[in-house]
């Protein structure tokens, strides 16, 4: 039994592989947690942006819009009309 434990302790390649596996699993869990936490708020943000773009497109197609503006300008042009 002790011989098995000594051999297991000497085998550093297996330990390194297990450590990398644990680190990868931790990173995956953190990434999934972050995506889950941000998923709802990102969906709301992009949904609102989509709604505003659709409203703007509808307004542009129908020409229905409220706007007020004043313009003043003067100009002199040349040309003899021929």
C-alpha positions as CSV (number, residue, x, y, z in Angstrom):
1,X,0.0,0.0,0.0
2,X,2.8,2.4,0.9
3,X,4.6,1.6,-2.3
4,X,1.5,2.6,-4.3
5,X,1.2,5.9,-2.5
6,X,4.9,6.7,-3.0
7,X,4.6,5.9,-6.7
8,X,1.4,8.1,-6.9
9,X,3.3,10.9,-5.2
10,X,6.2,10.7,-7.7
11,X,3.9,10.9,-10.8
12,X,3.7,14.6,-11.2
13,X,2.4,14.5,-14.8
14,X,-1.0,13.2,-13.7
15,X,-1.2,15.8,-10.9
16,X,-0.5,18.6,-13.3
17,X,-3.2,17.3,-15.7
18,X,-5.7,17.1,-13.0
19,X,-4.8,20.7,-11.8
20,X,-5.3,22.0,-15.4
21,X,-8.6,20.1,-15.6
22,X,-9.8,21.7,-12.3
23,X,-8.8,25.2,-13.5
24,X,-10.6,24.7,-16.8
25,X,-13.7,23.5,-14.9
26,X,-13.6,26.6,-12.6
27,X,-13.3,29.0,-15.6
28,X,-16.2,27.3,-17.3
29,X,-18.4,27.6,-14.2
30,X,-17.5,31.3,-13.8
31,X,-18.2,31.9,-17.5
32,X,-21.6,30.2,-17.3
33,X,-22.5,32.1,-14.2
34,X,-21.6,35.5,-15.7
35,X,-23.5,34.7,-18.9
36,X,-26.6,33.7,-16.9
37,X,-26.4,36.8,-14.7
38,X,-26.0,39.2,-17.7
39,X,-28.3,37.4,-20.0
40,X,-31.5,38.9,-18.8
41,X,-30.3,42.5,-18.8
42,X,-28.7,42.1,-22.2
43,X,-32.0,40.7,-23.6
44,X,-33.8,43.8,-22.2
45,X,-31.3,46.2,-23.6
46,X,-31.3,44.7,-27.1
47,X,-35.1,44.3,-27.0
48,X,-35.5,48.0,-26.3
49,X,-33.1,49.0,-29.1
50,X,-35.0,46.7,-31.5
51,X,-38.3,48.3,-30.5
52,X,-36.9,51.8,-31.1
53,X,-35.5,50.8,-34.5
54,X,-38.8,49.3,-35.5
55,X,-40.7,52.5,-34.4
56,X,-38.2,54.7,-36.4
57,X,-38.6,52.5,-39.5
58,X,-42.4,52.7,-39.3
59,X,-42.3,56.5,-38.8
60,X,-40.0,56.9,-41.8
61,X,-42.2,54.7,-44.0
62,X,-45.5,56.4,-43.2
63,X,-44.1,59.9,-42.9
64,X,-46.0,60.3,-39.7
65,X,-43.8,62.3,-37.4
66,X,-44.0,65.4,-35.4
67,X,-41.4,68.0,-36.1
68,X,-41.0,71.7,-36.0
69,X,-38.4,73.6,-37.6
70,X,-37.6,77.0,-38.9
71,X,-35.3,77.8,-41.6
72,X,-34.0,81.1,-42.8
73,X,-31.7,81.6,-45.7
74,X,-31.1,83.9,-48.5
75,X,-29.2,83.4,-51.6
76,X,-28.5,84.9,-54.9
77,X,-27.9,82.8,-57.9
78,X,-26.7,83.5,-61.3
79,X,-27.7,82.2,-64.6
80,X,-29.5,83.4,-67.6
81,X,-31.9,80.5,-67.8
82,X,-30.7,79.3,-71.2
